[in-house]
Amino acid sequence: MRQSASEVKVSNSKRSYGQQLRSDILKDWDLYLLLIPGILFVLLFKYTPMYGLIIAFKDFNIFDGMAASPWVGMDNFKRLFTSDEFGVVFVNTLIISLLKILILFPLPILVAILMNEMKNMMFKRTIQTVIYLPHFLSWVIVAGIFIDILSVNGGMVNKALVWLGMEPIAFFMESSVFRSVLISSAGWKETGWGIIVYLAAFSTIDPQLYEAAKMDGAGRMKQIWHITLPGILPTILLMFILRLGSVLEAGTEQIMVMYNPTVYNVSDVIGTFVYRMGLGNQDYSFTTAVGMFESVIAFTLVVTGNSLSRRYLQRGIW
């Protein structure tokens, strides 16, 4: 049988791709050799554990093992979607993540633009170092700092409130303010990292664009709006799409070291729920189903965000 034109084209493209790959490997064999440890690491620690996802479809017993544990199909997922407790956890996760996106995502962009406008390099580097330092602190240390500052008994903030004639606030015990503590502490710790990313993006903008704008009479605000922001737009899109992938993560490590049973109703998120149910109640099958649900949603959000970005802005991660 004679091959159609499309089959011949696909066959030729596969052959040309294989020949090109072979040529590239032979040409830069030493660089490809350096890839092997990284590839092995990804396969061993990222792909191999995926076999454990089978637990989500079984009534897993730690003594029987994965193979001998009985198969229950979608029962764990049915329990997940009908659980009132998970409904509260899911809503908390969305609220905290959306608040972090709305408040904290634009913050490093704004601060980076302000720092980029500074002319005194010594002052600029000092401010950058001070803002960036908290990124290196663990959440345990950050939690300790905020607990000390916001403590009802002797905390700096509550002392100021009492001095102003106001009642002290139990920041870590009141549901109405605890989310504010999470947002503010996350902003204090991680804003510096975002600033570094955007300051690096500024270096890709051609300085001649600013000179031409000055000659045309454009002020600083117009230069920022028409040159700076469009220049770092690819970086903003990249960071935003990656942020979408962690919408259902909501800062599990941060919440674990800060929350307590009195604020579970506003701070218990998917990550902390999995920790309590999995390790506390040893309900491994159910928590694996919860984790799998979170991963599928994260993957869907990243792919959807990238597709929308490519469709409407002609830019994307891939």
C-alpha positions in Angstrom: 0.0 0.0 0.0 1.2 3.4 -0.8 1.6 5.9 2.0 -0.5 9.1 2.0 1.2 12.5 1.8 0.4 13.2 5.5 1.9 9.9 6.6 5.0 10.5 4.6 5.3 14.0 6.1 5.0 12.7 9.7 7.5 9.9 9.0 10.0 12.4 7.6 9.5 14.8 10.5 10.1 11.9 13.0 13.2 10.9 11.1 14.5 14.4 10.9 13.8 15.0 14.6 15.6 11.8 15.5 18.6 12.7 13.3 18.7 16.2 14.8 18.6 14.8 18.3 21.4 12.3 17.6 23.5 15.0 16.0 23.0 17.3 19.0 23.9 14.5 21.5 27.1 13.7 19.6 28.0 17.4 19.3 27.4 18.2 23.0 27.7 14.8 24.6 29.4 16.2 27.7 26.5 18.6 28.4 24.0 15.8 27.9 26.0 13.6 30.3 25.6 16.3 32.9 21.8 15.9 32.5 21.8 12.3 33.7 22.0 13.0 37.5 19.1 15.5 37.2 17.0 13.2 35.1 17.6 10.3 37.5 16.7 12.6 40.4 13.4 13.5 38.8 12.6 9.9 37.9 13.4 8.6 41.3 11.8 11.3 43.6 9.1 12.7 41.3 7.8 10.0 39.1 8.4 6.8 41.1 6.3 8.0 44.1 3.4 8.4 41.8 2.8 4.6 42.2 1.6 5.5 45.7 -1.5 7.2 44.2 -3.1 3.8 44.0 -3.7 4.2 47.7 -6.5 6.7 46.9 -8.5 3.8 45.3 -7.9 1.3 48.1 -8.8 0.9 51.8 -5.1 1.0 52.6 -3.8 -0.9 55.6 -0.2 -0.2 56.6 0.3 -3.8 57.7 -1.2 -5.4 54.5 0.7 -3.0 52.2 -0.5 -1.5 48.9 -0.8 -4.7 47.0 -2.9 -6.6 49.6 -5.2 -3.8 50.6 -8.7 -4.1 49.3 -9.8 -2.1 46.2 -12.6 0.4 46.9 -12.6 2.3 43.6 -14.0 5.9 43.9 -15.3 5.5 47.5 -12.6 7.8 49.0 -13.5 10.5 46.4 -17.2 10.1 47.1 -16.4 10.6 50.8 -14.3 13.6 49.9 -17.0 15.4 48.0 -19.7 14.6 50.5 -17.7 15.6 53.6 -18.9 18.7 55.3 -15.5 19.1 57.0 -13.7 19.1 53.7 -16.2 21.7 52.3 -15.1 24.1 55.1 -11.4 23.3 54.5 -11.8 23.8 50.7 -13.5 27.2 51.2 -10.8 28.3 53.7 -8.1 27.3 51.2 -9.6 29.3 48.4 -10.2 32.4 50.5 -6.6 32.4 51.9 -5.1 31.8 48.5 -7.2 34.4 46.8 -6.3 37.0 49.5 -2.6 36.2 49.1 -2.9 36.6 45.3 -4.9 39.9 45.4 -2.8 41.5 48.1 0.6 39.9 47.9 1.1 39.2 44.2 1.1 42.9 43.2 3.2 44.0 46.2 6.6 42.9 45.0 5.9 44.4 41.6 5.0 47.8 43.1 8.0 47.8 45.5 10.4 46.7 42.7 9.2 49.6 40.5 9.8 52.0 43.4 13.2 50.6 44.1 14.1 50.8 40.4 13.4 54.5 40.5 15.8 55.1 43.3 19.0 56.9 42.2 21.1 56.4 45.4 22.6 52.9 44.9 23.8 52.5 48.4 20.3 53.3 49.8 18.7 51.0 47.2 21.0 48.1 48.1 20.4 48.6 51.8 16.6 48.6 51.4 16.8 45.5 49.1 18.9 43.6 51.6 16.6 44.5 54.5 13.5 43.4 52.6 15.1 40.2 51.2 16.6 38.9 54.5 13.3 37.5 55.9 13.1 35.1 53.0 16.0 33.1 54.6 14.1 32.6 57.9 12.1 29.4 58.4 8.4 29.7 59.2 9.1 28.5 62.7 11.3 31.5 63.4 8.8 33.9 61.6 6.0 32.4 63.7 8.0 33.0 66.8 8.7 36.6 65.9 5.0 37.4 65.1 3.8 35.6 68.2 6.1 37.7 70.3 5.1 41.0 68.6 1.4 40.3 68.6 1.2 38.6 72.0 -1.6 39.8 74.3 0.8 39.8 77.3 3.6 42.2 76.5 3.4 42.2 72.7 4.6 45.4 71.0 1.4 45.9 69.0 -1.0 45.3 71.9 1.1 47.7 74.1 0.6 50.3 71.5 -3.2 49.6 71.3 -3.5 49.9 75.1 -1.4 53.1 75.1 -4.0 54.5 72.5 -6.8 53.6 74.9 -8.0 50.5 72.9 -8.5 46.9 74.0 -5.8 44.4 73.3 -6.4 41.9 70.5 -5.7 38.2 70.7 -4.4 38.0 67.1 -3.8 34.2 67.2 -7.0 33.3 69.0 -9.7 35.4 67.2 -11.0 34.1 63.9 -11.8 37.6 62.6 -8.2 38.7 62.5 -6.2 35.5 62.2 -6.3 35.5 58.4 -4.8 39.0 58.5 -1.9 37.7 60.5 -1.3 35.0 57.8 -1.4 37.5 55.0 0.9 40.1 56.7 3.4 37.5 57.8 3.6 35.9 54.4 4.0 39.4 52.8 6.8 40.3 55.3 8.7 37.0 54.6 8.3 36.5 50.8 8.0 40.0 49.2 11.8 40.3 49.0 12.1 37.2 46.9 9.6 38.6 44.3 11.4 41.9 44.3 14.7 40.1 43.3 12.9 38.5 40.4 11.4 41.7 39.0 14.6 43.7 39.5 16.3 41.2 37.4 13.5 41.5 34.8 14.2 45.3 34.6 17.7 44.7 33.3 16.2 43.3 30.1 14.5 46.6 29.2 16.5 48.7 26.7 17.6 52.0 28.4 17.2 53.8 25.1 13.4 53.4 25.4 13.5 55.6 28.5 15.7 58.2 26.8 13.4 58.3 23.8 10.4 58.7 26.1 12.1 61.6 27.9 12.8 63.4 24.6 9.1 63.0 23.8 8.2 64.6 27.1 6.9 61.5 28.9 7.0 61.8 32.7 8.0 59.1 35.1 4.5 57.7 35.5 4.0 57.4 31.7 7.5 55.7 31.4 6.5 53.2 34.0 3.1 52.5 32.4 4.2 52.3 28.8 7.8 51.0 29.1 8.5 49.4 32.5 5.3 47.4 32.9 5.2 46.1 29.3 8.9 45.2 29.6 8.4 43.0 32.7 5.0 41.6 31.5 6.4 38.2 30.5 7.9 37.8 34.0 4.6 38.8 35.6 2.7 36.3 33.5 5.3 33.6 34.4 5.0 34.2 38.1 1.2 34.5 38.0 0.8 31.2 36.1 3.2 29.4 38.5 1.2 31.0 41.4 -2.0 29.5 40.1 -0.5 26.0 40.5 -0.3 26.6 44.3 -3.7 28.0 44.8 -4.8 25.0 46.8 -1.6 24.9 48.8 -2.3 28.2 50.6 0.9 28.1 52.7 0.6 24.8 54.7 3.9 25.2 56.5 3.1 28.7 57.6 -0.4 27.8 58.9 0.9 24.6 60.6 3.2 26.6 62.9 0.7 29.5 63.6 -2.8 28.1 63.9 -4.5 26.4 66.8 -7.9 24.7 67.4 -9.7 28.0 68.2 -9.1 29.2 64.6 -9.6 26.0 62.7 -12.8 27.3 61.2 -11.0 30.0 59.3 -7.5 28.6 58.8 -7.7 24.8 58.3 -6.6 24.3 54.7 -6.2 21.2 52.5 -2.5 20.8 53.5 -3.2 20.9 57.3 -6.3 18.8 56.8 -4.3 16.1 55.1 -1.7 16.2 57.9 -4.2 15.9 60.7 -6.3 13.1 58.9 -3.3 11.2 57.5 -0.8 11.2 60.4 -3.3 12.0 63.2 -6.1 9.6 62.3 -3.9 7.3 60.0 -6.5 7.6 57.3 -4.0 7.3 54.5 -6.4 6.4 51.7 -8.7 9.4 52.2 -5.8 11.9 52.5 -4.2 10.5 49.4 -7.5 11.1 47.6 -7.5 14.7 48.9 -3.9 15.2 47.8 -4.6 13.8 44.4 -7.6 16.1 44.0 -5.4 19.1 45.0 -2.8 18.1 42.4 -5.3 17.7 39.6 -6.8 21.1 40.3 -3.4 22.7 40.4 -2.4 21.1 37.1 -5.7 22.2 35.5 -5.2 25.8 36.7 -1.7 26.0 35.3 -2.6 24.6 31.9 -5.7 26.8 31.7 -3.9 29.9 32.8 -1.1 29.3 30.2 -3.7 28.7 27.5 -5.6 31.9 28.2 -2.4 33.8 28.4 -1.3 32.5 25.0 -4.7 33.1 23.5 -5.2 36.7 24.6 -1.7 38.0 25.3 0.3 35.8 22.9 2.7 34.9 25.7 3.0 31.8 27.9 5.3 29.4 29.7 5.2 27.0 26.8 
